[in-house]
Amino acid sequence: MTKPLSPSEVARQIGGLIPDAVTDFDETAVFVRSEALFQVARFLKENLDLDYLASITAVDYFEHFELIYHLTSMKKNQSLVLKTRCDKGEKVPSVVSLWQGADFQERDIFDLMGIAFSGHPNLKRIFLWDGFKGHPLRKDWPKNAAQD
């Protein structure tokens, strides 16, 4: 049986290769700077065999967003939660080039939360029509509809 991935051990490994990328960790997740997200994700896929992106979701905390990535190693039967924060209006690096399954999930988050992903090959609305104003899953909606 393979030893479970420890977020503290993963944070240590990331910190050894990508200084200042990790901002925090706890018993459930590793937190990284949004600017380092792509580099960390590539490290996790290539070095820790986290080859499957199960899901990406976002949470609106009024003052910032948090993106949560659920990663799994199919070979090792292990998983890890990776989190990053971004300010409203900040772009986050896309991970579509690492996991093709991120394509629709990033578009979903863009459409409903308004978080843009730099480097996404086709970042456009997926559920709502092009003329729709605002992002309905944000806590400040419908106020944000007037700002778009």
Disulfide bonds with the S-S distance in Angstrom:
none
